[in-house]
Amino acid sequence: MKGYIQVYTGNGKGKTTAALGVAMRTIGAGGKVFIGQFLKSGNYSEIKILKKFKEQVTVEQYGLGRFVKGSPAQEDIDAGRDGYNSVVQIIEKGEYGLVIIDEGNVAVQYNIFSEKELLNIFNKKPDHVEIIVTGRGATQKVIEKADLVVEMKEIKHYFQKGVKARIGIEK
């Protein structure tokens, strides 16, 4: 089966959740999934459930557990660079039918790796590998290279009323 490049972007919630939905479909069909999470660290609920599918799913986190605002620290950049190199190797090997580059667009915004490097990942993709890139702020070139682009648009969210992220729903 031919693999395509999907991009989930926009200011609304649900980009990672949508990508994880595709991961669940891939798992259900007997496929293998690699998830590389940039700028994230932690044992979120989705990470806990994916550990139950360790024969089919590999999750690596390339964040240091702090939200990046402004300029990332050198340690954040180093962790992200290591992650970028890992994702390139994973894609080149072609062992996973689905590779999710979670917050890849944000990593580009914060210069963890460049737009050119993200496009390079796309160019290295074996024909059978599906790639999903999530994160706000997908660049025009990334959008042009993708086969499918979804923009999540926030219209209304209860966070605006002070509701905190809830375990099992948002985290």
C-alpha positions as CSV (number, residue, x, y, z in Angstrom):
1,M,0.0,0.0,0.0
2,K,1.3,3.5,-0.9
3,G,2.0,5.8,2.0
4,Y,1.2,9.5,2.0
5,I,2.2,12.6,3.9
6,Q,-0.4,14.1,6.2
7,V,-0.2,17.4,8.1
8,Y,-2.5,18.3,11.0
9,T,-2.1,22.0,11.8
10,G,-4.0,25.0,13.1
11,N,-4.8,26.7,16.4
12,G,-7.5,24.2,17.5
13,K,-7.1,21.2,19.8
14,G,-7.0,17.7,18.5
15,K,-4.0,17.5,16.2
16,T,-2.2,14.8,18.2
17,T,-5.4,13.1,19.1
18,A,-6.3,12.8,15.4
19,A,-2.9,11.3,14.6
20,L,-3.3,8.9,17.5
21,G,-6.6,7.8,16.0
22,V,-4.8,6.8,12.8
23,A,-2.2,5.0,14.9
24,M,-5.0,3.0,16.5
25,R,-6.3,2.0,13.0
26,T,-2.8,1.0,12.0
27,I,-2.4,-1.1,15.1
28,G,-5.9,-2.7,14.6
29,A,-4.8,-3.6,11.0
30,G,-1.7,-5.3,12.4
31,G,0.7,-2.5,11.3
32,K,3.6,-1.0,13.2
33,V,3.7,2.6,14.4
34,F,6.5,4.9,15.4
35,I,5.7,8.1,17.3
36,G,8.4,10.8,17.8
37,Q,7.1,13.5,20.1
38,F,9.0,16.8,19.9
39,L,8.9,19.3,22.8
40,K,7.0,16.8,24.9
41,S,7.9,14.7,27.9
42,G,5.7,12.8,30.3
43,N,3.5,9.8,30.8
44,Y,0.3,11.1,29.3
45,S,-2.8,8.8,29.2
46,E,-2.2,8.0,25.5
47,I,1.4,7.0,26.3
48,K,0.1,4.7,29.0
49,I,-2.3,2.9,26.7
50,L,0.2,2.7,23.8
51,K,2.6,0.8,26.1
52,K,0.2,-2.1,26.0
53,F,0.9,-2.4,22.3
54,K,4.7,-2.5,22.6
55,E,5.0,-5.1,19.9
56,Q,3.5,-2.7,17.4
57,V,4.2,0.8,18.7
58,T,7.3,2.7,19.7
59,V,7.1,6.1,21.3
60,E,10.1,8.3,21.8
61,Q,9.9,11.8,23.4
62,Y,12.4,14.5,22.5
63,G,11.4,17.1,25.0
64,L,12.7,17.9,28.4
65,G,9.3,18.3,30.1
66,R,9.0,22.1,29.9
67,F,6.9,24.2,27.6
68,V,9.1,26.3,25.3
69,K,8.2,30.0,25.1
70,G,10.5,32.4,23.3
71,S,13.8,30.8,22.5
72,P,14.5,27.2,23.5
73,A,17.5,26.5,25.7
74,Q,20.4,24.7,24.1
75,E,19.4,21.5,26.0
76,D,16.0,21.7,24.3
77,I,17.7,22.1,20.9
78,D,20.1,19.2,21.6
79,A,17.3,16.9,22.6
80,G,15.3,17.9,19.5
81,R,18.3,17.4,17.2
82,D,18.8,13.9,18.6
83,G,15.1,13.2,17.9
84,Y,15.4,14.5,14.4
85,N,18.3,12.2,13.7
86,S,16.4,9.3,15.2
87,V,13.3,10.0,13.1
88,V,15.4,10.2,9.9
89,Q,16.9,6.8,10.7
90,I,13.5,5.3,11.5
91,I,12.0,6.5,8.2
92,E,15.0,5.4,6.1
93,K,14.8,1.8,7.6
94,G,11.1,1.7,6.6
95,E,10.2,-0.8,9.4
96,Y,7.1,1.2,10.5
97,G,4.1,1.6,8.2
98,L,3.1,4.8,10.1
99,V,5.5,7.4,11.5
100,I,4.0,10.3,13.5
101,I,6.2,13.4,14.0
102,D,4.2,15.0,16.8
103,E,4.8,18.7,17.1
104,G,7.1,18.6,14.1
105,N,5.7,22.0,12.9
106,V,6.4,23.6,16.2
107,A,9.9,22.2,16.3
108,V,10.5,24.0,12.9
109,Q,9.0,27.2,14.4
110,Y,11.5,27.0,17.3
111,N,14.4,26.1,15.0
112,I,14.9,22.7,16.6
113,F,15.3,21.6,13.0
114,S,14.7,23.5,9.8
115,E,11.9,23.5,7.3
116,K,14.4,22.1,4.8
117,E,15.2,19.3,7.2
118,L,11.5,18.4,7.6
119,L,11.1,18.4,3.9
120,N,14.2,16.2,3.7
121,I,12.4,13.6,5.9
122,F,9.6,13.6,3.4
123,N,12.0,13.0,0.5
124,K,13.6,10.0,2.4
125,K,10.2,8.4,2.9
126,P,10.0,4.9,1.5
127,D,6.9,4.5,-0.7
128,H,5.0,2.3,1.8
129,V,5.5,4.6,4.8
130,E,2.7,7.0,5.9
131,I,3.9,10.1,7.7
132,I,1.8,12.4,9.9
133,V,3.2,15.7,11.1
134,T,1.3,17.6,13.8
135,G,1.6,21.0,15.3
136,R,0.5,24.6,14.8
137,G,2.1,26.8,12.2
138,A,2.8,24.4,9.3
139,T,4.9,26.3,6.7
140,Q,3.6,26.9,3.2
141,K,6.3,24.6,1.8
142,V,5.3,21.8,4.2
143,I,1.7,22.2,3.2
144,E,2.6,22.1,-0.5
145,K,4.6,18.9,-0.1
146,A,1.9,17.1,1.9
147,D,-0.8,15.0,0.3
148,L,-3.4,15.8,2.9
149,V,-3.6,18.8,5.2
150,V,-6.1,19.3,7.9
151,E,-6.4,22.6,9.8
152,M,-7.9,22.4,13.2
153,K,-9.7,25.7,13.9
154,E,-10.7,26.6,17.5
155,I,-14.1,28.1,17.5
156,K,-15.0,27.7,21.2
157,H,-13.2,25.9,24.0
158,Y,-14.0,25.5,27.7
159,F,-10.4,26.3,28.5
160,Q,-11.4,29.9,27.9
161,K,-13.7,29.6,31.0
162,G,-10.8,28.4,33.1
163,V,-11.4,24.6,32.8
164,K,-8.1,22.8,33.3
165,A,-6.9,19.9,31.2
166,R,-8.7,16.7,32.5
167,I,-7.0,13.3,32.8
168,G,-8.5,11.0,30.2
169,I,-9.9,13.8,28.0
170,E,-7.1,16.3,27.3
171,K,-4.2,14.6,29.0
